[in-house]
Amino acid sequence: MKYKLIKKSKNSGLRNGELVWENQKIKTPVFMPVGTVGAVKGISPHELKSLGYNLILGNTYHLHLRPGEKLIKKMGGLRKFINWSGKILTDSGGYQVFSLANKNHVGSESLVKIKSDGVEFRSYLDGSKHFFTPEKAVQIQLDLGSDIIMPLDVCPSGTASNKEIKKAVEITIKWAKRSKEYFDKKIAKISSLKRPVQNFLSQEKPALFAIVQGGLDKKLRQYCARELVKLNFNGYAVGGLAVDPETRGMWQVVEQMGKILPENKPRYLMGVGTPEDLYRAINFGMDMFDCVLPTRTARHGSAYIYKGKGKYQTLDLRKSLHKSSTQILDPNCSCPACAGKFTRSYLHHLVKEKEMLGIRLLTLHNLAQYQRVVQETQK
């Protein structure tokens, strides 16, 4: 994968570019629907395609625990397993390892132990022990057949002390170096074979990104970014923002990253955010995004309504004021909910009845709105 910067705004950090593979080009900015366990909740791959999506996210942590990367590899890789014709980015699982630490099924013992060579954790499913090294996280993603691989990192919470954040940064840099060394050796070995591309479960050689950590400390962020840029990754992600309420004051860091990360590499803002967050981050120079909000918000009975120029309203269809409304969600939206002329009254009824169709229609609508944000900024 290569990144091509096509143009940059004179008035903001907004960039238009492309992620380029031999068989596919994906315009940036780009939003990636989250398919944590190999499925974007509630909708099928062909429905994602119909909304214009060509890149989705899967999660190493969850797929490793169930059904396991070995089974997925045996089935021909994650793309074939889930019947997806687009590209796949897999998160290393570092965030999940730490964020799910409190979901303890085995008593009061901590689920996570960070060691010098990796992290030991217990499955939130059954309490079984697992150990991720930077090398293992990369290998799992190679087995999955990922197109874009994320290295194992340490994602501190928003309440972490400066000492804890600094330690997380140092470990993240150390593990990034190990991930890059392992990745390069594996790629070189496979590339030396007579028919190298066919030995990848992805359609082409995968890319490896780095993850910049540092909390809300701009000096730590700059240090982490500088050390990772020296290693020449295919792209750079900004992690650890908007993971909890304490990190919502993230915009100074996002703006900083848009200024100091390499212009010739894609910038991926992880886990962010609302449609308005995307619009703001795009204008600070970010290129790639993922978030669970469009599908999660739909499952909670709400829809995003476009109000113009990066502004959105969150419409709660559970409220009784929609009971008799003959309006559709958005007359300028072409999603199945709006194109199908389903009224807010009917959607209110479906949500109140906890009918699956209501959740599906709201999910399709919300994902269409996220696509709207990036498509408007691609012009």
TIMIMAR-609630 format. One record per residue (C-alpha): x, y, z; residue number from 1; chain; residue in three letters. Coordinates in Angstrom, 3 decimals, m for minus. Layout:
residues N
{{X,Y,Z},NUM,A,ALA},
...
//
This chain:
residues 379
{{0.000,0.000,0.000},1,A,MET},
{{1.146,3.521,m0.855},2,A,LYS},
{{m0.322,6.876,0.077},3,A,TYR},
{{m0.761,9.578,m2.553},4,A,LYS},
{{m1.375,13.147,m1.370},5,A,LEU},
{{m3.483,14.790,m4.073},6,A,ILE},
{{m4.117,18.224,m2.623},7,A,LYS},
{{m4.109,20.151,0.628},8,A,LYS},
{{m6.387,23.019,1.633},9,A,SER},
{{m4.852,26.487,1.902},10,A,LYS},
{{m7.286,27.423,4.676},11,A,ASN},
{{m7.020,24.366,6.960},12,A,SER},
{{m5.196,21.088,7.402},13,A,GLY},
{{m7.702,19.239,5.205},14,A,LEU},
{{m6.002,16.790,2.831},15,A,ARG},
{{m7.325,14.835,m0.113},16,A,ASN},
{{m5.433,11.685,m0.960},17,A,GLY},
{{m5.594,8.027,m1.854},18,A,GLU},
{{m4.585,4.748,m0.279},19,A,LEU},
{{m3.233,2.905,m3.299},20,A,VAL},
{{m3.014,m0.839,m3.830},21,A,TRP},
{{m2.312,m2.532,m7.157},22,A,GLU},
{{m5.942,m3.582,m7.465},23,A,ASN},
{{m7.749,m0.810,m5.600},24,A,GLN},
{{m7.655,2.877,m4.677},25,A,LYS},
{{m9.463,4.293,m1.667},26,A,ILE},
{{m10.005,8.029,m1.385},27,A,LYS},
{{m9.095,9.804,1.831},28,A,THR},
{{m10.405,11.081,4.182},29,A,PRO},
{{m11.957,7.688,4.843},30,A,VAL},
{{m14.112,6.257,7.615},31,A,PHE},
{{m13.826,2.562,8.512},32,A,MET},
{{m16.921,0.856,9.962},33,A,PRO},
{{m15.982,m1.298,12.935},34,A,VAL},
{{m16.366,m5.036,12.420},35,A,GLY},
{{m14.759,m6.064,15.708},36,A,THR},
{{m15.403,m9.805,15.492},37,A,VAL},
{{m15.640,m9.954,11.702},38,A,GLY},
{{m19.023,m8.294,11.244},39,A,ALA},
{{m20.264,m4.717,11.287},40,A,VAL},
{{m23.181,m5.079,13.684},41,A,LYS},
{{m26.514,m5.568,11.997},42,A,GLY},
{{m25.600,m5.291,8.327},43,A,ILE},
{{m24.054,m7.426,5.611},44,A,SER},
{{m20.889,m6.847,3.543},45,A,PRO},
{{m22.864,m6.126,0.384},46,A,HIS},
{{m24.879,m3.476,2.247},47,A,GLU},
{{m21.621,m1.817,3.310},48,A,LEU},
{{m20.512,m1.831,m0.297},49,A,LYS},
{{m23.814,m0.266,m1.380},50,A,SER},
{{m23.094,2.632,1.015},51,A,LEU},
{{m19.714,3.155,m0.651},52,A,GLY},
{{m17.441,1.523,1.921},53,A,TYR},
{{m14.303,m0.305,0.784},54,A,ASN},
{{m12.298,m0.450,4.019},55,A,LEU},
{{m13.403,m1.899,7.366},56,A,ILE},
{{m11.793,m2.641,10.722},57,A,LEU},
{{m11.437,m5.957,12.533},58,A,GLY},
{{m9.928,m6.561,15.950},59,A,ASN},
{{m7.010,m8.887,16.679},60,A,THR},
{{m7.860,m9.345,20.358},61,A,TYR},
{{m11.418,m10.532,19.778},62,A,HIS},
{{m10.676,m12.606,16.676},63,A,LEU},
{{m7.767,m14.287,18.448},64,A,HIS},
{{m9.994,m15.292,21.361},65,A,LEU},
{{m12.798,m16.497,19.102},66,A,ARG},
{{m12.771,m18.148,16.589},67,A,PRO},
{{m8.951,m17.920,16.507},68,A,GLY},
{{m6.584,m16.812,13.748},69,A,GLU},
{{m5.608,m20.394,12.876},70,A,LYS},
{{m9.177,m21.280,11.950},71,A,LEU},
{{m9.572,m18.039,9.990},72,A,ILE},
{{m6.328,m18.716,8.131},73,A,LYS},
{{m7.531,m22.248,7.353},74,A,LYS},
{{m10.722,m20.738,5.926},75,A,MET},
{{m8.670,m18.581,3.551},76,A,GLY},
{{m8.188,m15.463,5.656},77,A,GLY},
{{m10.532,m12.939,7.196},78,A,LEU},
{{m11.616,m11.430,3.871},79,A,ARG},
{{m12.788,m14.775,2.519},80,A,LYS},
{{m14.167,m15.861,5.908},81,A,PHE},
{{m16.516,m12.859,6.074},82,A,ILE},
{{m17.098,m12.638,2.298},83,A,ASN},
{{m15.715,m9.091,2.008},84,A,TRP},
{{m14.242,m7.830,m1.261},85,A,SER},
{{m12.730,m4.636,0.135},86,A,GLY},
{{m9.695,m3.971,2.327},87,A,LYS},
{{m9.281,m4.719,6.049},88,A,ILE},
{{m7.368,m2.923,8.779},89,A,LEU},
{{m6.901,m4.847,12.022},90,A,THR},
{{m6.267,m3.172,15.346},91,A,ASP},
{{m3.597,m5.015,17.335},92,A,SER},
{{m5.854,m5.451,20.354},93,A,GLY},
{{m3.690,m3.351,22.666},94,A,GLY},
{{m6.558,m1.051,23.571},95,A,TYR},
{{m8.899,m3.978,24.242},96,A,GLN},
{{m6.336,m5.751,26.419},97,A,VAL},
{{m6.238,m2.771,28.753},98,A,PHE},
{{m9.794,m1.471,28.466},99,A,SER},
{{m11.335,m4.894,29.189},100,A,LEU},
{{m9.109,m5.438,32.230},101,A,ALA},
{{m12.026,m4.724,34.555},102,A,ASN},
{{m14.224,m7.395,32.969},103,A,LYS},
{{m12.790,m9.991,35.303},104,A,ASN},
{{m14.393,m13.426,35.320},105,A,HIS},
{{m11.832,m14.987,37.642},106,A,VAL},
{{m12.119,m13.100,40.926},107,A,GLY},
{{m10.155,m10.051,42.031},108,A,SER},
{{m6.889,m10.850,40.209},109,A,GLU},
{{m5.940,m8.282,37.572},110,A,SER},
{{m6.590,m9.394,34.015},111,A,LEU},
{{m3.503,m7.609,32.657},112,A,VAL},
{{0.217,m7.774,33.463},113,A,LYS},
{{2.612,m5.703,31.366},114,A,ILE},
{{6.024,m7.309,31.061},115,A,LYS},
{{9.167,m6.207,29.240},116,A,SER},
{{8.541,m8.557,26.319},117,A,ASP},
{{4.768,m8.269,26.074},118,A,GLY},
{{1.472,m8.309,27.935},119,A,VAL},
{{m0.171,m11.185,29.764},120,A,GLU},
{{m3.944,m11.074,30.011},121,A,PHE},
{{m6.914,m13.228,30.806},122,A,ARG},
{{m9.768,m13.648,28.369},123,A,SER},
{{m12.865,m11.716,29.385},124,A,TYR},
{{m14.808,m14.684,27.953},125,A,LEU},
{{m13.568,m17.537,30.108},126,A,ASP},
{{m10.578,m16.327,32.147},127,A,GLY},
{{m8.036,m18.306,30.098},128,A,SER},
{{m4.481,m16.904,30.036},129,A,LYS},
{{m2.959,m15.400,26.899},130,A,HIS},
{{0.298,m13.617,26.147},131,A,PHE},
{{0.800,m11.075,23.370},132,A,PHE},
{{4.280,m10.034,22.311},133,A,THR},
{{4.760,m7.407,19.603},134,A,PRO},
{{5.837,m10.201,17.286},135,A,GLU},
{{2.818,m12.362,18.062},136,A,LYS},
{{0.396,m9.476,17.460},137,A,ALA},
{{1.915,m8.959,13.998},138,A,VAL},
{{1.873,m12.688,13.232},139,A,GLN},
{{m1.787,m13.026,14.205},140,A,ILE},
{{m2.652,m10.230,11.792},141,A,GLN},
{{m0.576,m11.832,9.037},142,A,LEU},
{{m2.522,m15.045,9.657},143,A,ASP},
{{m5.765,m13.083,9.426},144,A,LEU},
{{m4.654,m11.680,6.077},145,A,GLY},
{{m4.912,m8.025,7.090},146,A,SER},
{{m4.197,m5.308,4.551},147,A,ASP},
{{m3.157,m2.794,7.215},148,A,ILE},
{{m1.560,m4.078,10.423},149,A,ILE},
{{m1.363,m2.184,13.706},150,A,MET},
{{1.446,m2.919,16.211},151,A,PRO},
{{0.931,m3.771,19.866},152,A,LEU},
{{0.986,m0.626,21.992},153,A,ASP},
{{0.159,0.499,25.523},154,A,VAL},
{{m2.934,2.709,25.709},155,A,CYS},
{{m3.054,4.540,29.072},156,A,PRO},
{{m6.370,5.645,30.530},157,A,SER},
{{m7.399,9.263,30.727},158,A,GLY},
{{m6.774,9.205,34.480},159,A,THR},
{{m3.201,7.902,34.179},160,A,ALA},
{{m0.433,9.928,35.823},161,A,SER},
{{2.269,11.620,33.766},162,A,ASN},
{{4.689,8.934,34.957},163,A,LYS},
{{2.367,6.180,33.719},164,A,GLU},
{{1.853,7.922,30.373},165,A,ILE},
{{5.602,8.366,29.903},166,A,LYS},
{{6.155,4.665,30.639},167,A,LYS},
{{3.420,3.751,28.139},168,A,ALA},
{{5.132,5.895,25.489},169,A,VAL},
{{8.522,4.246,26.054},170,A,GLU},
{{7.034,0.749,25.874},171,A,ILE},
{{5.012,1.671,22.784},172,A,THR},
{{8.174,2.872,20.993},173,A,ILE},
{{10.111,m0.216,22.064},174,A,LYS},
{{7.359,m2.548,20.902},175,A,TRP},
{{6.960,m0.615,17.633},176,A,ALA},
{{10.643,m1.244,16.839},177,A,LYS},
{{10.235,m4.954,17.543},178,A,ARG},
{{7.043,m5.095,15.471},179,A,SER},
{{8.775,m3.409,12.527},180,A,LYS},
{{11.791,m5.718,12.696},181,A,GLU},
{{9.603,m8.824,12.810},182,A,TYR},
{{7.299,m7.538,10.063},183,A,PHE},
{{10.201,m6.662,7.751},184,A,ASP},
{{11.811,m10.089,8.241},185,A,LYS},
{{8.546,m11.916,7.534},186,A,LYS},
{{7.845,m9.835,4.435},187,A,ILE},
{{11.403,m10.303,3.146},188,A,ALA},
{{11.177,m14.046,3.671},189,A,LYS},
{{7.847,m14.375,1.888},190,A,ILE},
{{8.949,m12.029,m0.889},191,A,SER},
{{11.963,m14.242,m1.601},192,A,SER},
{{9.667,m17.096,m2.629},193,A,LEU},
{{8.947,m17.677,m6.307},194,A,LYS},
{{5.311,m16.631,m6.118},195,A,ARG},
{{5.348,m14.248,m3.139},196,A,PRO},
{{1.989,m12.495,m3.341},197,A,VAL},
{{0.089,m15.782,m3.294},198,A,GLN},
{{1.648,m16.563,0.058},199,A,ASN},
{{m0.208,m13.645,1.632},200,A,PHE},
{{m3.784,m14.105,2.680},201,A,LEU},
{{m4.293,m10.449,1.795},202,A,SER},
{{m4.382,m9.716,m1.929},203,A,GLN},
{{m1.087,m7.818,m1.699},204,A,GLU},
{{1.714,m7.316,0.778},205,A,LYS},
{{0.253,m5.705,3.898},206,A,PRO},
{{1.171,m2.314,5.314},207,A,ALA},
{{2.327,m1.678,8.896},208,A,LEU},
{{1.350,1.492,10.749},209,A,PHE},
{{2.744,2.874,14.022},210,A,ALA},
{{0.664,4.238,16.917},211,A,ILE},
{{1.562,7.540,18.595},212,A,VAL},
{{0.723,7.607,22.315},213,A,GLN},
{{1.269,10.286,24.961},214,A,GLY},
{{m2.094,11.174,26.481},215,A,GLY},
{{m2.797,14.911,26.372},216,A,LEU},
{{0.873,15.784,26.927},217,A,ASP},
{{2.024,17.543,23.759},218,A,LYS},
{{5.720,17.074,24.574},219,A,LYS},
{{5.309,13.330,25.022},220,A,LEU},
{{3.248,13.159,21.836},221,A,ARG},
{{5.957,14.993,19.913},222,A,GLN},
{{8.665,12.740,21.326},223,A,TYR},
{{6.718,9.569,20.534},224,A,CYS},
{{5.914,10.746,17.010},225,A,ALA},
{{9.526,11.722,16.330},226,A,ARG},
{{10.885,8.333,17.433},227,A,GLU},
{{8.308,6.412,15.402},228,A,LEU},
{{8.826,8.498,12.259},229,A,VAL},
{{12.512,7.522,12.365},230,A,LYS},
{{11.424,3.909,11.809},231,A,LEU},
{{9.634,4.727,8.518},232,A,ASN},
{{6.273,2.992,8.915},233,A,PHE},
{{3.701,2.930,6.108},234,A,ASN},
{{1.384,5.184,8.105},235,A,GLY},
{{0.937,6.747,11.534},236,A,TYR},
{{m1.998,6.400,13.904},237,A,ALA},
{{m2.892,8.652,16.825},238,A,VAL},
{{m4.113,6.484,19.697},239,A,GLY},
{{m5.434,6.985,23.206},240,A,GLY},
{{m7.799,9.897,22.493},241,A,LEU},
{{m11.541,9.958,23.225},242,A,ALA},
{{m11.179,6.588,24.988},243,A,VAL},
{{m12.824,7.994,28.126},244,A,ASP},
{{m14.251,11.334,29.330},245,A,PRO},
{{m10.854,12.573,30.535},246,A,GLU},
{{m9.390,12.553,27.015},247,A,THR},
{{m12.216,14.438,25.307},248,A,ARG},
{{m10.120,17.605,25.513},249,A,GLY},
{{m8.028,16.165,22.720},250,A,MET},
{{m8.166,18.789,20.009},251,A,TRP},
{{m4.853,20.478,20.746},252,A,GLN},
{{m3.159,17.098,20.340},253,A,VAL},
{{m5.075,16.311,17.131},254,A,VAL},
{{m4.077,19.674,15.673},255,A,GLU},
{{m0.460,19.066,16.737},256,A,GLN},
{{m0.379,15.644,15.080},257,A,MET},
{{m1.772,17.111,11.867},258,A,GLY},
{{1.194,19.472,11.763},259,A,LYS},
{{4.081,17.168,12.713},260,A,ILE},
{{3.261,13.751,11.219},261,A,LEU},
{{4.747,13.131,7.741},262,A,PRO},
{{2.783,14.657,4.874},263,A,GLU},
{{3.571,11.705,2.606},264,A,ASN},
{{2.021,9.124,4.947},265,A,LYS},
{{m1.611,8.607,6.016},266,A,PRO},
{{m2.670,9.811,9.481},267,A,ARG},
{{m5.180,7.609,11.303},268,A,TYR},
{{m7.097,9.009,14.291},269,A,LEU},
{{m8.183,5.921,16.200},270,A,MET},
{{m11.626,5.527,17.777},271,A,GLY},
{{m12.961,9.005,16.947},272,A,VAL},
{{m15.815,9.927,16.959},273,A,GLY},
{{m19.136,11.661,16.193},274,A,THR},
{{m19.783,13.018,12.673},275,A,PRO},
{{m18.870,16.497,13.962},276,A,GLU},
{{m15.649,15.076,15.458},277,A,ASP},
{{m14.715,13.622,12.073},278,A,LEU},
{{m15.359,16.912,10.312},279,A,TYR},
{{m13.191,18.779,12.818},280,A,ARG},
{{m10.387,16.202,12.762},281,A,ALA},
{{m10.334,16.165,8.960},282,A,ILE},
{{m9.761,19.909,9.013},283,A,ASN},
{{m6.831,19.312,11.373},284,A,PHE},
{{m5.181,17.028,8.804},285,A,GLY},
{{m6.360,13.524,9.765},286,A,MET},
{{m7.063,11.022,6.977},287,A,ASP},
{{m8.478,7.816,8.468},288,A,MET},
{{m11.059,7.125,11.169},289,A,PHE},
{{m12.938,4.342,12.898},290,A,ASP},
{{m15.579,4.412,15.603},291,A,CYS},
{{m18.359,2.226,17.008},292,A,VAL},
{{m20.716,5.206,17.404},293,A,LEU},
{{m22.731,4.937,14.158},294,A,PRO},
{{m23.794,1.364,14.913},295,A,THR},
{{m23.965,1.763,18.705},296,A,ARG},
{{m26.060,4.923,18.462},297,A,THR},
{{m28.441,3.086,16.140},298,A,ALA},
{{m28.807,0.223,18.617},299,A,ARG},
{{m29.776,2.827,21.217},300,A,HIS},
{{m32.535,4.113,18.924},301,A,GLY},
{{m30.887,7.295,17.651},302,A,SER},
{{m30.031,8.711,14.240},303,A,ALA},
{{m27.643,11.433,13.074},304,A,TYR},
{{m29.367,14.210,11.148},305,A,ILE},
{{m27.307,16.485,8.909},306,A,TYR},
{{m27.777,20.187,9.651},307,A,LYS},
{{m25.216,21.584,7.195},308,A,GLY},
{{m21.463,22.312,7.075},309,A,LYS},
{{m20.264,19.580,9.432},310,A,GLY},
{{m23.148,20.065,11.894},311,A,LYS},
{{m25.284,17.135,13.043},312,A,TYR},
{{m28.201,16.591,15.386},313,A,GLN},
{{m28.668,13.334,17.287},314,A,THR},
{{m32.323,12.376,16.958},315,A,LEU},
{{m33.611,10.032,19.690},316,A,ASP},
{{m36.386,7.994,18.071},317,A,LEU},
{{m37.407,6.589,21.457},318,A,ARG},
{{m39.008,9.912,22.406},319,A,LYS},
{{m42.789,10.179,22.157},320,A,SER},
{{m42.624,13.406,20.124},321,A,LEU},
{{m41.831,11.219,17.083},322,A,HIS},
{{m44.865,8.976,17.600},323,A,LYS},
{{m47.029,10.792,15.065},324,A,SER},
{{m44.355,12.323,12.844},325,A,SER},
{{m44.789,11.742,9.120},326,A,THR},
{{m41.300,13.069,8.377},327,A,GLN},
{{m38.565,10.788,7.133},328,A,ILE},
{{m35.134,11.088,8.737},329,A,LEU},
{{m33.512,13.145,5.964},330,A,ASP},
{{m35.009,13.905,2.516},331,A,PRO},
{{m31.478,14.395,1.124},332,A,ASN},
{{m30.217,11.001,2.314},333,A,CYS},
{{m30.243,7.994,m0.024},334,A,SER},
{{m29.898,5.290,2.647},335,A,CYS},
{{m32.540,2.515,2.715},336,A,PRO},
{{m34.367,4.164,5.639},337,A,ALA},
{{m34.724,7.507,3.865},338,A,CYS},
{{m34.996,6.297,0.262},339,A,ALA},
{{m37.582,3.785,1.478},340,A,GLY},
{{m39.675,6.668,2.898},341,A,LYS},
{{m39.930,5.124,6.358},342,A,PHE},
{{m41.475,7.742,8.644},343,A,THR},
{{m40.133,8.774,12.007},344,A,ARG},
{{m43.421,7.509,13.429},345,A,SER},
{{m42.745,4.012,12.079},346,A,TYR},
{{m39.110,4.065,13.191},347,A,LEU},
{{m40.266,5.180,16.652},348,A,HIS},
{{m42.639,2.212,16.720},349,A,HIS},
{{m39.899,m0.238,15.647},350,A,LEU},
{{m37.498,1.099,18.269},351,A,VAL},
{{m40.095,0.929,21.042},352,A,LYS},
{{m40.917,m2.649,20.046},353,A,GLU},
{{m37.187,m3.499,19.931},354,A,LYS},
{{m37.765,m4.739,16.403},355,A,GLU},
{{m34.597,m5.717,14.547},356,A,MET},
{{m35.657,m3.860,11.411},357,A,LEU},
{{m35.571,m0.549,13.272},358,A,GLY},
{{m31.992,m1.078,14.427},359,A,ILE},
{{m30.916,m2.120,10.930},360,A,ARG},
{{m32.497,0.902,9.255},361,A,LEU},
{{m30.948,3.313,11.774},362,A,LEU},
{{m27.558,1.597,11.391},363,A,THR},
{{m27.658,1.965,7.612},364,A,LEU},
{{m28.693,5.604,7.968},365,A,HIS},
{{m25.936,6.457,10.461},366,A,ASN},
{{m23.263,4.793,8.367},367,A,LEU},
{{m24.532,6.717,5.352},368,A,ALA},
{{m24.107,9.946,7.348},369,A,GLN},
{{m20.504,9.094,8.219},370,A,TYR},
{{m19.877,8.427,4.550},371,A,GLN},
{{m21.429,11.795,3.833},372,A,ARG},
{{m18.874,13.552,6.056},373,A,VAL},
{{m15.841,12.083,4.312},374,A,VAL},
{{m17.313,12.372,0.823},375,A,GLN},
{{m18.025,16.065,1.311},376,A,GLU},
{{m14.413,16.645,2.339},377,A,THR},
{{m13.089,14.598,m0.586},378,A,GLN},
{{m14.328,17.220,m3.066},379,A,LYS},
//
